Amino acid sequence: MADPFDRSRFAASVRRRLDGISGPQAVNAWPTLNTAMISRAKRGENLTIGSFLVLCKALRLRPMDYLIDGVKRRRVTRKTLLKQPFTVSAPRETRRESEAR
């Protein structure tokens, strides 16, 4: 399924806003940011929704500008959840009796 979030455009906007500003300088200017968050945003990697919104607020970006309209999202239903593979919980063979408690 296609992602309704335009990561590349968001990354380009972040790079443009932080052009000429190093990571530590950005953190000093906006204490809610951290260098790892800035680095992930510049590379277009996954961010949590909280990090995305903090970056948008600090850099004065509009979050809805990065939503791709018309992208069909996968529906999550009970049936699709039941079809997902899972790992059966079983005792480990290497477990000792003293550790079982």
C-alpha positions as CSV (number, residue, x, y, z in Angstrom):
1,M,0.0,0.0,0.0
2,A,1.1,3.5,-0.7
3,D,2.0,5.8,2.2
4,P,-0.3,8.8,2.5
5,F,2.6,10.8,3.9
6,D,5.1,12.5,1.4
7,R,8.4,11.8,3.2
8,S,10.6,13.1,0.5
9,R,8.8,16.5,0.3
10,F,8.9,16.8,4.1
11,A,12.6,15.9,4.2
12,A,13.3,18.6,1.5
13,S,11.3,21.2,3.5
14,V,13.3,20.4,6.7
15,R,16.6,20.5,4.8
16,R,15.6,23.9,3.3
17,R,14.6,25.4,6.7
18,L,17.7,24.2,8.4
19,D,20.1,25.1,5.5
20,G,23.3,26.5,7.1
21,I,22.2,25.5,10.6
22,S,24.0,22.6,12.3
23,G,22.2,20.0,14.5
24,P,23.5,21.4,17.8
25,Q,22.6,25.0,16.7
26,A,19.1,23.8,15.8
27,V,18.8,22.1,19.2
28,N,19.9,25.3,21.0
29,A,17.4,27.4,19.0
30,W,14.5,24.9,19.5
31,P,15.0,22.9,22.8
32,T,12.1,20.6,21.9
33,L,14.2,19.1,19.0
34,N,17.1,16.7,19.3
35,T,19.8,15.9,16.8
36,A,18.6,12.3,16.1
37,M,15.1,13.6,15.2
38,I,16.6,16.3,12.9
39,S,18.8,13.8,11.2
40,R,16.0,11.3,10.6
41,A,13.8,14.1,9.2
42,K,16.5,15.3,6.9
43,R,17.0,11.8,5.5
44,G,13.3,11.2,5.1
45,E,13.2,8.3,7.6
46,N,10.3,7.2,9.8
47,L,9.4,9.6,12.6
48,T,6.8,9.2,15.3
49,I,3.8,11.4,14.9
50,G,4.9,13.4,18.0
51,S,8.3,14.1,16.5
52,F,6.7,15.1,13.2
53,L,4.4,17.5,14.9
54,V,7.2,19.0,17.0
55,L,9.3,19.5,13.9
56,C,6.4,21.1,12.1
57,K,5.8,23.5,15.0
58,A,9.4,24.4,15.5
59,L,10.1,25.0,11.8
60,R,6.7,26.6,11.1
61,L,5.7,23.9,8.6
62,R,2.0,23.0,8.0
63,P,1.5,19.2,8.7
64,M,-1.3,18.8,6.3
65,D,0.9,20.0,3.4
66,Y,2.6,16.5,3.5
67,L,-0.6,14.5,3.2
68,I,-1.1,12.9,-0.2
69,D,-4.7,13.1,-1.1
70,G,-6.4,10.1,-2.8
71,V,-4.0,7.4,-1.5
72,K,-6.0,4.4,-0.7
73,R,-5.1,3.1,2.7
74,R,-5.3,-0.6,3.8
75,R,-8.3,-1.3,5.9
76,V,-7.6,-3.0,9.2
77,T,-10.5,-5.3,10.2
78,R,-10.9,-8.1,12.7
79,K,-10.6,-10.6,9.8
80,T,-7.3,-9.1,8.7
81,L,-5.9,-9.1,12.2
82,L,-6.9,-12.8,12.7
83,K,-5.0,-13.7,9.5
84,Q,-1.7,-12.3,10.7
85,P,1.0,-14.8,11.7
86,F,2.0,-14.9,15.3
87,T,4.6,-16.6,17.4
88,V,3.3,-19.2,19.9
89,S,4.5,-18.6,23.4
90,A,6.2,-21.7,24.7
91,P,8.7,-22.4,27.5
92,R,12.4,-22.2,26.5
93,E,14.4,-25.4,26.6
94,T,17.3,-23.6,28.2
95,R,15.3,-22.3,31.1
96,R,16.3,-23.6,34.5
97,E,14.0,-24.4,37.3
98,S,15.4,-21.6,39.5
99,E,14.6,-19.1,36.7
100,A,11.0,-20.3,36.3
101,R,9.8,-18.4,39.3
